[in-house]
Amino acid sequence: MANLNVAIVGPPGYAKEVGKKGTSTDITFYNLKRGESTVTIVEPTRYPERLAPLFFAACLAGKAVVVVDEIDASFGESVIMLQALAIKEGYMILRNYIDRSRIAPIIKGTVLEGYEEIEDDPIALRERLLCEADRIADEPPSPEEKGGAIPIDHFFNVRGIGTVVLGTVAGGVVRKHETVKVLPGERTALVRSIQKHDDDFDWARAGDRAGIALKNIEAEELDRGDVLSSDGSLKSESSISARAELIRYWPAPLKEGMVLHIGHWMQFLPGRVASVEAGDDWRRPLLNLELEKPLVYQPGDRAVICQLEGSKLRIAGTVVLP
């Protein structure tokens, strides 16, 4: 089963014309399935009221569909987020007589310059996405493939089954009946079963949207952003020193004592800037961050840093995690 992950960013509810509605909280999932090919669509339901849903939707996606009803602050912020997360593949749907020349100055120099403009036709978009999923090669993983990591986005208790978590595999392979760590912390759980788009499987690999039934852990012990992992190289740190790259629109240097949020996988954690070493270029400072709780990540991953208060511009830039 090949799976394509897509974020649809634009007017709320556009995705309901494309896929079948699934889990819905501050982000809403929609599903498509044809034969062995599946598409997982995620829409930032609580955006622009909150920035985190936009981050989560974009972070989960390998491709984006940007629907432009009007040229406003939300459109500009969506462009910045997709650029920060390097979502290089996507489509643009322009409505209300907006043409590409009007948005050209906003998307210049960003990943959206490479997005293909398509017609406002949800049925045609559905077919296009399924055809793309058809082309994804999907061979069963070899026995040597290991080191799975699944950031949890939803979790609950199911009568007769127990604890079930939902997530998109960030890397590696997770297998049925293996014991995984539950990060951060020292918890472990046994993978009882794996479902992908309502079908049972013995494994899930990078890019798969999966429901995982767990043994030896209760739903009450979990939080969104926790990571199921059989990858020993993952780190879990609440103190991070990392080089930041501020976006070109960010107006002023970051300062000691500022409260920032750092977004990585399904984590969007507040932290305080303990120190800043700006050197000759204040847009590339070395930041020492003290986070409210440990951040789970693979060294070398990119995270987004945001400041949610005191400015209309909320996305400050990115950091490469050590």
N, C-alpha and C positions, 0 to 999 in steps of 0.2 A: 504494500500500500504506500503510494507516494503522496506526500502532503505538502501543500503550498500555504505559507502563512502570509496574510495580507492585512495591512491596516487601511481602513477607509476613514479619511479625515475630511470633515466638512460639515454640512448641515446635519443635525441629529436625526437618526433614523434612516438615512439613505441606504444603509446596508441591509435593512429589512426587505428591500426590493430585490436584493441579490441572493441572499442565503436564508437558511432556516435558523430562526433564533434559538440560541442555547442559553448558557449561563449568563446572568446579567446582574451586575452590581454597579460600580463606578465605571467599569468597562463592560461591554456586551460582546459576546461571541456569536457568530453566525457560521453555519456549516453548509458545505456543499459536498456531495459525494456522487460519483459515477463510476461504477465498476470498482476497480482497485484504486482509483484516484480520488483524493480528497483535497478540499480547500478549507482552511480555517481563517475566517475574517474576524477582526477585532476592531471595535469602534469605541472611542473615548467618550462614554456617555455623559460623564460629569464635567467635561471640558466645555467652555473655558472657565467655568466657576473655579475649578481646581486644575493645577498644572499636572499633577501626578498621573491622571488617566491618559493624557496625551503622551507622556513619557512611556507608560506601560504599553500602550497600543503600538507605538513606533518601535519600542524595544523588542516586542514579540515578533515583529514582521521582517520578512525578507524582501518585501515589495510593498509599495504604498499606492493608494488611489486618492488623489487630492481633488475634492469637489469644491469649486470656487463659485460661491453665490455672490459674494461681495468682497471688495478689497478692503480689509479692515485689520485691526490689531491681531485678531485670532489667526487670520491667514498668515500674516507676517511671522507670528510666533510658531506656527506649524512649520513654515519653511525653515526657521532656525533649528527646530528640534530635529527635523529629518536630516538636515545638514550635519548637526552635531553627532547623530547616530550613524551617519554615512549610509543612509538607505538610498542606494544609487539607482535602483530599478523602480519604475513606477509609471503611472498614468495620471494625466490631468483631464478633468472634465470642467469646462468653462460654461457657466450659465448666465442668465440675465444679460445677454448681449455683451459680456466681457470677452475681449479678444486677447490674444497672447501679447500683443504690443503693450497693453496696459499693465500686465504683470511682469514684463521683461526686466524693468529696473529692479524689481524686488527679488527675482530669482537669479539674477546675474551672478555668476561665480559660485552657484550652489548646485547640489545634486539635481534639483528640479529642472535645470536647463536640459538635462538628458531625458526627462520624462516625456513620453509620447502623449500627444493630445488625442483624445478619443471622443466619440459622440456620447451624449447624455442618454444612454440606453441601458438600463440595468440588466435586461435579459441578454443583450449582446455582451455585456461585461461578464455576466455569469458564465457564458459559453467560453469566452476568452480565457478566463481564469482556469476553468476545468481543462481546457486544451493545454494550458501551460503545465498543469499538474500531470497530465498524461505524459508529458515529455521528461518528467523527472525520473531518472534511473533509481530503482529501488530493489536492490538485491539484499537478501537476508545477511545480517552481519556475520563475519567470520568469528570463530571461537576466540581469536586473539583480540578482537575489539572489545575494549572495556572502558572504564573511567567515565561512567555516565554522571550527568548533573542535571537535575530537574528543579528549577525554581518553582515554588508553589504559588499559584495565584488564587486558588479557592480550595477549601477543605470542609468536610462535614462528616457526620456519622450516618451510615446507611443501615437500617434494620436488617439483621441477618448476615451482614457483611462486615460491618465495623467501620474503621476509619478509611475514608477515601479522599485522595487529594487529586487536584487537576493542575496540570502544568504542561509547558512546552519544553521539550528536551533541549538544553542549551549546548550540550556536547557529549560525545561518547555514546555508550550503550548502557541501558539499564535492563536487567533480565529478571524474569519471574523466578521467585524462590531465592534470590540473593539478598544478603543483608546489606543495608545501606546506612550511612551516617545521616543524621538529620542536623544540619548546620544552621546557625552557630550552636556551639555546645557539644556535649559528649553523648547525645542520645543516638540510639540506633533503632532500626525497624526492619522487619522482614517484608519483602514484596510478595504479597499473596497472589495477586493477579494484575494483569495489564489489559486495558481496553483502549483501542483507538477507533474513534467514530463508531462506537457501539459494537465493535468486533473484538473478540478475544485474541491476544497475541502473547507470545513468550518473550517478547523484547520490544523496546522502543529506542529509537536512535535520534541523533541530532535533527531537529526540525519537526519531529512528531509531536502532535497534540495528544496527550495521553491522560487517562484516568487510572490511578494506581491505588489498589486496595492494599492497606498496610496492616501488619500484625505487630503487636508489642508496643504500640503507641496510641494514645487517645487524641481525638480531634481537638480537645481542649488544651492540649500541650503545644499546638502548632500556631504559627502566625504566618500571614502572607509574607512572602519573601524568604522564608526558610527554604533550604536547599537539600533535596535528597541527593546523596552523592556516594559513588563508589570510586571517585577520583581522589587519590591521595595528594595531588598537587594543589588542590584548592586551599586558599588561605582564608582565615577569618580574623579580622583585625578591627579594633575600635580606634586605634591610633594609626594614621596614615600620613606618610610624607610622599607627595607626588607633584610632578611638574604640571601646571595648568596651562591651558591655551584659551585665553579669553576671546570671545567673539568680537568681530570688528566694531559692533555697535555698542559694546559695553563702555559706559562713560567714564569710569574712574578706577583707580587701583583698588584691589581688595585689601582690607585692613585687619589687623589683629583684633579679635573679639567679635567679628562679624559672624552671624549665624547663616550657614548655607545648608542646602539639602543636596545630598549626593545620590544620584540615580544609577542603579546597576541591576540588571535582570529585573526581578519583581521587588526590589528594595528601593525605597525612597526615604533616606534617613537624614534626620537633622544632625548637625554637628557645628562645633565652634572652631573658628580659625585660631589656632594656638600661636602661630607665627607665620610671617610672610617674608620671603627673601626675593625681592624683585629684581635686583641687579640692574642692568642697563635697560631692560625691557619689562615694563610693568604688566604687559599683556602676556608674559610667560613666567609668572612667578612660581617659586617653589613653595608649596603650601604644606603646613603641618596641621592636620585636622584631627580633632577629638570628637568622635561620633557618639551618639546616644546609645547605640548598641553595635556589636561587631558587624562589619560588612563582609559578606562572603563573595569571593571572586577568584578568577584565574589570573595569575600574574601576567601583565601585559594587556589585560582587558581595558577598554575605554569606558569611562563613566561620565555622566553629565552632572555639572554643578549648577545649582540654581539658588537664587535669592528671592524668597517669596514675599518679602515685605519691603516697603520703602521705595519701590520703583515700578513703573509700568512694565519695564523690561524684566522678565523673570529668569531667563536662561542666561547664565553668565559665561559658560564655556564648557570645556571638557578637561579631564585628567586621564593620564595613563597610569593604571594602578601598578604598584611595585611588586 
